[in-house]
Each structure stands twice: as structure tokens, then as C-alpha cells.
Amino acid sequence: MPRRKRVTGKELIRALKKLGFVVVRIQGSHHRLRHSDGRVTTVPVHSGETIGPGLLGQILVDCEINHEQLEELL
């Protein structure tokens, strides 16, 4: 099975903005994003660090998208 692409917080936020998410609050290094239909998630943005596979999976569940859709947006 091929490995999933690792993404940084900035890359993930950029991809989610293409889906219509907007940053509604930043508290420290955590960016809170909301979609107009009510979906909400929090993305940590630490310079140079990638988001771990477990956290990335949970963010994708929160956003109701899958890994393939994310790959297309990146």
C-alpha cells in the first residue's frame, strides 16, 4: 500500500480554503476553520512540521473528505 503524502499545517489550510473553509480564529498556533454548512476543524500550524497521520485522519473526518480528495486539492 502506498504511503500517504505528509502535509504541513499551512498546506492543509490552503487546501481546505479551496473547499470553502475560512479561518475564523487563531489561538497560538492553532487555526480554527469553519465551513458555511457548519463543519468545523482545528489545524495546528508549526513551522516546518508535518501533521501526523492520526491527526490528519481526524481533521479529514471533521471536514468530511477523504485522502484522495485532499491529494487533488494539494
PyMOL CGO cylinders between C-alpha atoms (Angstrom):
from pymol import cmd
from pymol.cgo import CYLINDER

trace = [
    CYLINDER, 0.00, 0.00, 0.00, 1.47, 3.40, -0.96, 0.3, 1, 1, 1, 1, 1, 1,
    CYLINDER, 1.47, 3.40, -0.96, 2.27, 5.90, 1.76, 0.3, 1, 1, 1, 1, 1, 1,
    CYLINDER, 2.27, 5.90, 1.76, 0.06, 8.92, 2.17, 0.3, 1, 1, 1, 1, 1, 1,
    CYLINDER, 0.06, 8.92, 2.17, 1.58, 12.31, 1.43, 0.3, 1, 1, 1, 1, 1, 1,
    CYLINDER, 1.58, 12.31, 1.43, 2.65, 14.23, 4.53, 0.3, 1, 1, 1, 1, 1, 1,
    CYLINDER, 2.65, 14.23, 4.53, 1.41, 17.82, 4.69, 0.3, 1, 1, 1, 1, 1, 1,
    CYLINDER, 1.41, 17.82, 4.69, 2.18, 20.84, 6.83, 0.3, 1, 1, 1, 1, 1, 1,
    CYLINDER, 2.18, 20.84, 6.83, -0.49, 22.90, 8.55, 0.3, 1, 1, 1, 1, 1, 1,
    CYLINDER, -0.49, 22.90, 8.55, -0.12, 25.74, 6.04, 0.3, 1, 1, 1, 1, 1, 1,
    CYLINDER, -0.12, 25.74, 6.04, -0.56, 23.36, 3.09, 0.3, 1, 1, 1, 1, 1, 1,
    CYLINDER, -0.56, 23.36, 3.09, -3.63, 21.79, 4.69, 0.3, 1, 1, 1, 1, 1, 1,
    CYLINDER, -3.63, 21.79, 4.69, -5.24, 25.17, 5.39, 0.3, 1, 1, 1, 1, 1, 1,
    CYLINDER, -5.24, 25.17, 5.39, -4.61, 26.24, 1.79, 0.3, 1, 1, 1, 1, 1, 1,
    CYLINDER, -4.61, 26.24, 1.79, -6.33, 23.07, 0.54, 0.3, 1, 1, 1, 1, 1, 1,
    CYLINDER, -6.33, 23.07, 0.54, -9.28, 23.45, 2.90, 0.3, 1, 1, 1, 1, 1, 1,
    CYLINDER, -9.28, 23.45, 2.90, -9.79, 27.06, 1.79, 0.3, 1, 1, 1, 1, 1, 1,
    CYLINDER, -9.79, 27.06, 1.79, -10.30, 25.74, -1.75, 0.3, 1, 1, 1, 1, 1, 1,
    CYLINDER, -10.30, 25.74, -1.75, -13.25, 23.75, -0.36, 0.3, 1, 1, 1, 1, 1, 1,
    CYLINDER, -13.25, 23.75, -0.36, -14.82, 26.85, 1.19, 0.3, 1, 1, 1, 1, 1, 1,
    CYLINDER, -14.82, 26.85, 1.19, -13.42, 26.72, 4.73, 0.3, 1, 1, 1, 1, 1, 1,
    CYLINDER, -13.42, 26.72, 4.73, -12.40, 30.03, 6.30, 0.3, 1, 1, 1, 1, 1, 1,
    CYLINDER, -12.40, 30.03, 6.30, -10.16, 30.73, 9.28, 0.3, 1, 1, 1, 1, 1, 1,
    CYLINDER, -10.16, 30.73, 9.28, -12.42, 32.10, 12.00, 0.3, 1, 1, 1, 1, 1, 1,
    CYLINDER, -12.42, 32.10, 12.00, -9.96, 32.19, 14.90, 0.3, 1, 1, 1, 1, 1, 1,
    CYLINDER, -9.96, 32.19, 14.90, -6.26, 31.75, 15.61, 0.3, 1, 1, 1, 1, 1, 1,
    CYLINDER, -6.26, 31.75, 15.61, -5.21, 30.90, 19.14, 0.3, 1, 1, 1, 1, 1, 1,
    CYLINDER, -5.21, 30.90, 19.14, -1.48, 30.44, 19.41, 0.3, 1, 1, 1, 1, 1, 1,
    CYLINDER, -1.48, 30.44, 19.41, -0.50, 28.05, 16.63, 0.3, 1, 1, 1, 1, 1, 1,
    CYLINDER, -0.50, 28.05, 16.63, -3.97, 26.52, 16.27, 0.3, 1, 1, 1, 1, 1, 1,
    CYLINDER, -3.97, 26.52, 16.27, -6.15, 27.76, 13.42, 0.3, 1, 1, 1, 1, 1, 1,
    CYLINDER, -6.15, 27.76, 13.42, -9.88, 27.15, 13.70, 0.3, 1, 1, 1, 1, 1, 1,
    CYLINDER, -9.88, 27.15, 13.70, -11.63, 26.72, 10.34, 0.3, 1, 1, 1, 1, 1, 1,
    CYLINDER, -11.63, 26.72, 10.34, -15.35, 26.72, 9.64, 0.3, 1, 1, 1, 1, 1, 1,
    CYLINDER, -15.35, 26.72, 9.64, -17.39, 25.93, 6.55, 0.3, 1, 1, 1, 1, 1, 1,
    CYLINDER, -17.39, 25.93, 6.55, -20.66, 27.67, 5.74, 0.3, 1, 1, 1, 1, 1, 1,
    CYLINDER, -20.66, 27.67, 5.74, -22.53, 24.36, 6.21, 0.3, 1, 1, 1, 1, 1, 1,
    CYLINDER, -22.53, 24.36, 6.21, -21.32, 24.06, 9.82, 0.3, 1, 1, 1, 1, 1, 1,
    CYLINDER, -21.32, 24.06, 9.82, -18.29, 21.77, 9.54, 0.3, 1, 1, 1, 1, 1, 1,
    CYLINDER, -18.29, 21.77, 9.54, -15.52, 22.85, 11.92, 0.3, 1, 1, 1, 1, 1, 1,
    CYLINDER, -15.52, 22.85, 11.92, -11.95, 21.70, 12.49, 0.3, 1, 1, 1, 1, 1, 1,
    CYLINDER, -11.95, 21.70, 12.49, -8.72, 22.89, 14.11, 0.3, 1, 1, 1, 1, 1, 1,
    CYLINDER, -8.72, 22.89, 14.11, -5.37, 22.74, 12.29, 0.3, 1, 1, 1, 1, 1, 1,
    CYLINDER, -5.37, 22.74, 12.29, -2.06, 23.20, 14.13, 0.3, 1, 1, 1, 1, 1, 1,
    CYLINDER, -2.06, 23.20, 14.13, 0.49, 25.30, 12.23, 0.3, 1, 1, 1, 1, 1, 1,
    CYLINDER, 0.49, 25.30, 12.23, 4.03, 24.68, 13.44, 0.3, 1, 1, 1, 1, 1, 1,
    CYLINDER, 4.03, 24.68, 13.44, 6.74, 25.89, 11.06, 0.3, 1, 1, 1, 1, 1, 1,
    CYLINDER, 6.74, 25.89, 11.06, 8.41, 23.05, 9.19, 0.3, 1, 1, 1, 1, 1, 1,
    CYLINDER, 8.41, 23.05, 9.19, 6.48, 20.27, 10.94, 0.3, 1, 1, 1, 1, 1, 1,
    CYLINDER, 6.48, 20.27, 10.94, 4.15, 17.90, 9.18, 0.3, 1, 1, 1, 1, 1, 1,
    CYLINDER, 4.15, 17.90, 9.18, 0.82, 16.84, 10.62, 0.3, 1, 1, 1, 1, 1, 1,
    CYLINDER, 0.82, 16.84, 10.62, 0.88, 13.28, 11.97, 0.3, 1, 1, 1, 1, 1, 1,
    CYLINDER, 0.88, 13.28, 11.97, -1.20, 10.61, 10.25, 0.3, 1, 1, 1, 1, 1, 1,
    CYLINDER, -1.20, 10.61, 10.25, -3.65, 10.19, 13.14, 0.3, 1, 1, 1, 1, 1, 1,
    CYLINDER, -3.65, 10.19, 13.14, -4.36, 13.91, 13.48, 0.3, 1, 1, 1, 1, 1, 1,
    CYLINDER, -4.36, 13.91, 13.48, -4.62, 14.31, 9.71, 0.3, 1, 1, 1, 1, 1, 1,
    CYLINDER, -4.62, 14.31, 9.71, -7.16, 11.49, 9.60, 0.3, 1, 1, 1, 1, 1, 1,
    CYLINDER, -7.16, 11.49, 9.60, -9.25, 13.14, 12.31, 0.3, 1, 1, 1, 1, 1, 1,
    CYLINDER, -9.25, 13.14, 12.31, -9.15, 16.51, 10.53, 0.3, 1, 1, 1, 1, 1, 1,
    CYLINDER, -9.15, 16.51, 10.53, -10.34, 14.83, 7.33, 0.3, 1, 1, 1, 1, 1, 1,
    CYLINDER, -10.34, 14.83, 7.33, -13.20, 13.16, 9.24, 0.3, 1, 1, 1, 1, 1, 1,
    CYLINDER, -13.20, 13.16, 9.24, -14.16, 16.54, 10.72, 0.3, 1, 1, 1, 1, 1, 1,
    CYLINDER, -14.16, 16.54, 10.72, -14.16, 18.06, 7.22, 0.3, 1, 1, 1, 1, 1, 1,
    CYLINDER, -14.16, 18.06, 7.22, -15.98, 15.06, 5.72, 0.3, 1, 1, 1, 1, 1, 1,
    CYLINDER, -15.98, 15.06, 5.72, -13.40, 14.48, 2.97, 0.3, 1, 1, 1, 1, 1, 1,
    CYLINDER, -13.40, 14.48, 2.97, -11.06, 11.57, 2.23, 0.3, 1, 1, 1, 1, 1, 1,
    CYLINDER, -11.06, 11.57, 2.23, -7.34, 11.29, 1.45, 0.3, 1, 1, 1, 1, 1, 1,
    CYLINDER, -7.34, 11.29, 1.45, -7.94, 11.13, -2.32, 0.3, 1, 1, 1, 1, 1, 1,
    CYLINDER, -7.94, 11.13, -2.32, -9.89, 14.40, -2.28, 0.3, 1, 1, 1, 1, 1, 1,
    CYLINDER, -9.89, 14.40, -2.28, -7.12, 16.02, -0.25, 0.3, 1, 1, 1, 1, 1, 1,
    CYLINDER, -7.12, 16.02, -0.25, -4.47, 14.84, -2.73, 0.3, 1, 1, 1, 1, 1, 1,
    CYLINDER, -4.47, 14.84, -2.73, -6.41, 16.51, -5.57, 0.3, 1, 1, 1, 1, 1, 1,
    CYLINDER, -6.41, 16.51, -5.57, -6.50, 19.82, -3.66, 0.3, 1, 1, 1, 1, 1, 1,
    CYLINDER, -6.50, 19.82, -3.66, -2.78, 19.90, -2.85, 0.3, 1, 1, 1, 1, 1, 1,
]
cmd.load_cgo(trace, "trace")
